[in-house]
Amino acid sequence: MKRFNIIIISILFPAVLFAQPEPANYKAALGLFEKFYNRNQPDSISARFSAQMKAQLPAAQFRETTTQLKAQLGDLVKADFVSYADPLTVYKATFKNGTFLLNISLNANNEFIGLLLRPYQETAATAAITDPSIAESPVLLKTLTGTLSGTLAIPANAAGKVPVVLIIAGSGATDRNGNNNQGLQTNTYKEIAEALSKQGIASLRYDKRMVGQSVSTQKEENLVLDDYTDDAIAFINLLKADQRFSKVVVLGHSEGSLVGILASGAVEESVAGFISAAGAGEPAEKILQEQMKSQPSYLAAGLNKVLDSLRRGRIDKKVDPQLYAIARPSIQMFLMSWCRFDPQKEIKKLKIPILIVQGTTDLQVNVSNAEKLKKGASKANLAVIPGMNHILKEAPEDRQQNLATYTKPDLPLKPEFVTSVVSFIKGLK
C-alpha cells in the first residue's frame, strides 16, 4: 500500500517536542480532509497544498495514491486528536478497514505542507515487563515544578545488593520505554531494563519532564538542558541512598548522553561509571547544521539565522514554519542552553570509568562522534558495533529500511550492545 508523501522536513536530531492543545485551524483542516476524502474528491484536498507541496506531489499523483488508499481502507470513520507540536499535528485516524496515525502539517497560510499516514500502535508509557523473573515498581520523584514518574526494575531473585543503572532518554518527547506519541515506537529503554535484569542488574527508567506521567507546571519556553540534568542528579541521589544497590551507573542515550555526562560530573562521588549510547561528540549546533545539509539551502540558511541570533543571546521570533519542529521560538531557550556545551570537553572532566557505544548504521550520530568522545576521554572503552542504528537495534544503511525499525517495538536490542554494557558494569569495582 502506498502512503502519503510527507513534505515537511524531518530532522533526525530533533529538539524538544511537547504536546499542546489542538489548534482550531488544524481541526478545520482535518474536517476538510475527512470530507473530501470520504467524497472521493482528492483534487479538493490537493488544491489546498502549499506551492512547494504541489511541486513535489502533483495533483495527478496524489489523486492516484488517494484513490488506491480509499479502495483499501474505506471511509475515514473518525480522527481523534493525539498531539500537536507546531507545525505537526497527529491524529489517530480510524478507517473502515484499519487504524493509522495521520500527521498533518500546515504553513502560516493554513496550506498543507505535510500529510502522512503511519501504522498505528498504542503508546504505553507504563507498560510493564512481563518476565516473572523481573520485579517492577513505580517511582515518583518530587521536583520544584512537578513530579517525575519512573519504573524501577530489579531481578526478582536478587540476593543481596545489586548494581543499578539510571537510563536517561534521548531527544524529543520520549517516555520511559523509548516511545512517543508522534509515531516513535521502539521500546528501547524497556528492552535495556529487561536485558540488564536478566544479568542481575537493576535499572530505573523515567518519563522526561512534561512527558507521559511526569507532570510539571513549567512551560516549554522556560525549559533548558540544565533542567534535565537536575532531574538526572535527583534520581542518582535517590538510587545512591537506596540500600538495595551496590553501585549506581548512568546510561545516557542520544541527547541523554550529554545529560548523563553533566549529571555524573556534578555528583561524581555517587556514580561508579558512565555509559554513552549513541551520544553526540560535538555541540548541538554543529550536529543540526550537519543534518541540514540534506535539506533545501533556504532552510539551512534559516536555521543558521536562528543560531546566529541565539549566539547573541536573542530569541528569533521570525522562523520559517518548516523549521518550527527544531527551532520554533518556544524552544529556542532550550537550544541556546544545549548549544553551549561541547560533549568532548565535558566528558574529559569525568574521572570515573566510561563506556562509549556507537553503531555503524546510526543515521543521527555517526561513528566520528564516538571517536570525538573517546578523544576527550582517552581512558574510556569504545565499542563500535557494526549494523547497529540509533535506537540500538540491527538495521541496514538504507535510510528507509533503517527508519522502519523505529516503529517496530518488538525488534530486539543488538546483542553486542547488551554484551558490551553488561561486561562494563560487571567489571566496575
N, C-alpha and C positions, 0 to 999 in steps of 0.2 A: 504493500500500500504506500502510495506517495504521501508526503506531508507538505504542509505549507512551508514555503521558504521563509526564513527569518532575515530581515534586512538590517535590523538594529545591530550595532557592533556588539561583539561578545568578547570582553577582556577576560583572560584566564586567571588574572590575579586581582579579583575584584576587591574594592573597598567594602566597607560595612554596608549591608543591605538589611534594613529593618522594616517589618511590615507596618503599613499605615492604613487608615480608613480608605474605603473605596471612593475615588473621586467621582463626582456626578458626570463629568464628561466621558469617563471610561464606561460608566454604566449605560450612558446613552449610546456609545459606540458599540457596546455589546448587544444592545437591543436592536440596532440596525443590522449588525452581522447576523443575529439569530433570525430576524425577519426575512432578510434577503436570501439567506442560506436555505431556510425552510421553503421558500417560494421558488427555489431553483433559479435565482436571479444573481449569479456570481458577478455579472458585469456591474451591478449596482453597488457591490462591495468594492471591486477594484477601482471604480470611479472615485472612491474616497481615499485612494492611496496617495502618498506624497509623490512628488515628481521623481525622486530618486528610486522609490519602490516601484513605480510604474516602469522605469527604465530597466530595472533588474528583474522584474516579474511582470512581463507584458500581460495584457488582459486575456489574450487567447490562451496563454499557458496557464494562467490562474483558473480560467473557465474549465479547461480540460481536467486540471487537478481536482477542482472542487466538485465537478460532476462525478468523477470517479469516487471521490470521498463520500458523496451523498449516496451513491449506489451501494456502497459497502456499509456505511454506518447508519444510514437513515436520518430521520429528522433529529435536530437538536432539541431534546426534551426540556432541559433546564441547564443553567450555568450558575454555579454557586461561587461567590467571591472567596478567594483564598488569601491573597496578599497583594500589596502594592508597594513598589519602591521605584519612584519616578525614574524613567518613563515606562516601567514594566508593570503590568497588572496580570495576575494569574487567576484563572478560574478553573473550577472543577466542572468540566463540560460532560454532561450525561446525554449521550446519543441513544437512539433506539437500540443499537446493536453494540454499544461499548462506551466506556468512560475514559476520558483523556484529560490532560492538563492543557488548557487553552491559554496561551500567552498573547497578550495584546499590548502593543506599544504605539503611542501617539506622539505627534510633534506639537509644537505650540499652536498650530492651526487646527488641531484635532483631526489631522490626517493620519491614516495608518502608516507607520514606519516599520511595523513588525507584526507578523501573525505566525504562530507556531503551535502545532499540536504535538504533544508528547504522551507516551504511555503514562497512565495514572497509577500511582501506588500510594497507599496510606502512609503518612509520616507518623511515626510513633516515637516521640522523644523519650518516653519512659518504658519502651519495650524491654522486657526482661530477658536475660539469658535463661534458656530453658534447661540447660545441662544441670542435673541434680547434684553434680559434684561441685557446683559453684553457688555460693550463697550471696545474694544481693540484698542491699538495704538502701533506703533513701537517705540522702544527706541534705540538710538545709543550712545555709550559712548566711547569717545576717550581715548586711553591709550598711554603710551610711545612707545609701539611696534605695535599698530594697533587699531582696533575698535571692541568693543563688541556689539553684537546685541541682543536685547531682546524684550519682549512683555509685555506691561502694561495692566492689566485687571481691570476695575473699574465697580461697579454696575451702570447701566445706569440711574437709578432713585435716585442716591445718593443725599441726601440733607445735605449739609454741609460737614465737614471734616469726613473722614473715616480712619480706620486703614489700613495699607498696609504691606504685607508680602513679604519679599525677599526670593525667593525659590532658594536654591543652590543645583545644581545637584550632583549626585554621581559619582563613578569612571568610567573610560573609556571615549570614545569619545561621550559623552552623550549630546544631544541637549536640547533645552529649554522645549521640551514636554516629555522628558524621553525616547527618542528613539536614535538609532544609525544605521549606515548602515552595521553593522556586524550581523544584524538579530534581534536586540532588538527592540521590538515594544510594548510599554506599555502605552504611553500617560499619565503616572502617574502625571507628573507636570502640564500638561494641565488640567487634571481632578481636581487636587488640586485647581488650579486657578478658575475653574468653580464653584466648591463647595464653595469656600470662597466668591466669588462674590454673590452667591445666599443668603449668610448670611450677606451681607452688608460690606464685607471686600475686599479691593483691593489687588492686587499682582503684582509682577514683576518676570518673569522667563526669563532666558537668555541662549544663547549658550555659552559653555565654550570656552576658548582660542583655536583657530585653529579648531573649530568645527562649523558646519553649516554655518551661515552667519557672525560669528565672525572671523575676519581675523587678522593675525599677521605676522610680519617679524621674529619672534622668531623661533628658531629651537628646535626640540624635545629634543636634548641632553642638552639644556640650561634651560629647564623648571624645576622649583622647586615648592613645595607646596606653598611657600610664594607668588608666582605669583597669584595663585587662591585666596589667602587671600587678596591680594592687590585689585583684581578685585571686590571682595565682599565688601570691605571697600568703594571703589569708588561708588558702587551702593547704599550703605547705606547712604552715604553723599548726593547723588543725591536725594534720596527719602526724607531724613530729611529736605532738603531745599525746597521741594515741598509743597506749602501751601494748597494743596488739602488733605493732610494726617494728621491725628491727632497723630499717633504714628507709629513707624517702628518696625516690628517684624521680626526676622530672623529664617528661617526654613531650616535646612541643612539635606539632605538625604544621608545616607551611608557615603562615603568619605566626602561629603558635610557637614556632621555633624561637623567633626574636623575643616574644613574650616570656618564654621559658628561660632564655639566656638572662634577661634583665631580672626576672624574679629570683632565679638561682643566685645571681650575683648579689642581690640585696640581702639574702638570708643564707649565704653560702655555708655557714656552720650547721645548718639544718638539712642540707642536701648532700647525699652521698655520691650522686652522679647525674649527668645531664645527657639527654639523647635528642639530637636534632634529626627529625624525619622530614625530608623534602623541604628543608629550610633555605631561604634566600641568603646569599652571601654578599649581596650588595644592598645599598639603600633602596627603599621602595620606589623612589623617584626614577632610578636607573632601570629597575625592573619594568615599571609601567612604560617608560619610553621605549624600551626594547620590544615589548609586546605590541606597541602601537605601530611598529614598522610594517606590520602586515595589514594595517588599516589605511584608508584613503589619507592622502597627505594633509587635507584640510582638517581632519580630526586629530592627527598627530600635532599639527600646529595649534589647534585649540587646546589640547592638553598642555602643551608647552607654555601657552599663555597663562593657564591656571597655575602651573608650577612656578612660573616667574613671579606671579602675584603672591603666592604662598611664601616664596623665599624672602619677600619683603614684609612678611607678616600680615598680608591683607587677604581678605576673602574676595574672590572674584564672583560677583553675582550674575554676570552675563556669560553663561556657559551654554554651548551648543546642546540642545536637548538630547542629542545622540550620545553625549558624554555624561549624562546625568547618573548613569549606573556607577561610574567611578569617580566623578568629580562634581557632583551637584553641590550647591553652596552649603547645604546642611551637613555634609561630611568632610568639608574642606578643613575644618579644625582637626579632625582625626588624621587626615592626610598630612597636615602640617606637622603634627606630633610624630607621626610614623616616619616621615622622611628624614627627620633629624638624627635618626640612629643608623649607624653603619654596623651591620651584624658582625663583620670581620673584626672590627675594633672592639666590639662589646664582648665577643666570645673570647678574645685574647685576655680579658680581665679575669676569667674564671680559672680557679686553681684546682677544681675538682676534676675527676675523670670524665671524659667526654666521648660520646659515640656519635659520629655523623653518618647518617644513612641516606643514600640517594639512588634513585632508579635511572636507568639509561633512556627510558621512553617517557619520561616526565615532560608533558607539554608546557608546564608552567614554570618549572625551575630546572634548568639543565645542570649537567654534571659539573660545569665550571663553577657554579655557585658553591657546591660542596667542597670543591678544591680551594676556593677562597676562604671558606670557613676553616678548613684544615690548615691553611697557611697562617690564619690568625691564631689557631690553637694547635701548634706543631706537635704536641704530645697526644692529641686526640686520635682515636681509632676511626678510620674512614672505611666504610663498607659501600662500595658501588655495586648495585645489584642489576644485572642485565635483565631487560624486559620488564622492569617494574615501573609503573607510572605514578602520577601524583597522588593517587588515592591508595598507593602501596599494594597494588594488585597487578597481576600479569596482564600486559597489554602490548599490542604491536605499535610500531611507529606511525602507521597510518592514522591520521588525525580523527577521522570519523569513527573508525573502529575503536580507537583509544577512548574517545569521548563516550562511546556507547557503554563502556563499563561503568560510567558514573550513574547509571540508572539500573544497575544490576546488583542489588544489595546482597544477593546470595553468593556472589563470587568470593572465594577465599582470599585471604592475605597471601602475598608472595611468601612461600615457605622460608626463603633465605632471609627475609626481613625478620620474621619471628625468631629464627635461629640466632641472628646477629644480636637482637635485642636481649634475648634470654641469656645468651652467653656473656654479654656485657654486664648484665645485672648480677648474675651469679658469680662473676669474677670480682665484684666490688668487695672491699674489706669492710 
